Amino acid sequence: MPHVEESTASVTLSSPGGDAGKARDRAETGLRPWGSYTVLEEGRGYKIKRIEVKPGHRLSLQLHHHRSEHWIVVSGTAKVTCSDQEILLSTNQSTYVPPCTRHRLENVGVIPLVLIEVQNGEYLGEDDIVRFHDDYARADDKAE
């Protein structure tokens, strides 16, 4: 099976016109085989991400025990699987993924899919994920 590279980086953002050395905020960006994400803001009980999915790619079929997710499409076309439902979303449309619900996000279009994800919950770590199927073999598939 091919090895899949994933990485995460932090970038210091400076105040416009102000002290170039004084950090205003830190943005975390993660590169994944399907695209990338950037954490735009994080606070107690919530996290806001910008997610970009390459055309023809999809995230793993997964669930999270400790958080829900709201997805708002900025550009492109998303195929969303949530439990046993499949829907198509385009620009300015949104959906909600409750905690403990199997879900998947897929870019079925020809341009990059860009969306804003708002996570809510008591624990928002990247390790709160159970993968049932993954196109990139990042984890053993679980029995469905």
PyMOL commands that set and color helices and strands:
alter all, ss='L'
color gray80, all
select strands_A, chain A and resi 7-14+23-32+35-43+46-53+61-63+67-75+78-82+85-89+94-97+103-107+113-121+130-133
alter strands_A, ss='S'
color yellow, strands_A
deselect
rebuild
show_as cartoon
